[in-house]
């Protein structure tokens, strides 16, 4: 059982090891992408999206700026620079009683960053399939 979901998430980000997702995602997790219109349901598709995001977002400039945690919810604000575009966003995470993530929503700004992330995530997801 995961005792501190946010700490486990930070370890995963630091290690850049997508294999760790298996331990922190619930089977029925729902992922909300900033560029995909419908929620993505289930552990396999959420794992695919988050693994791709580890490659696209998590470079040497990636950092969390602040986090707000209340009960079983967390909002983690991040910033990274990709192709000279500063990407600012939030990860909104909800976990169940067992500590596994049941809902993961990503929101990013500005529009230029959304367009870049849409392109890069699409390319990365194609490579990973």
ABEGO torsion letter per residue (X at the ends): XBABAAAAAAAAAAAGBAAAAAAABBAABBBBBAABABBBBEAAAAAAAAAAAAAAABBAABBBABBBBBEABBBBBBBBBBGGBBBBBBBBBBBBAAGBBABBBBBBOBAAAAAAAAAAAAAAAAAAX
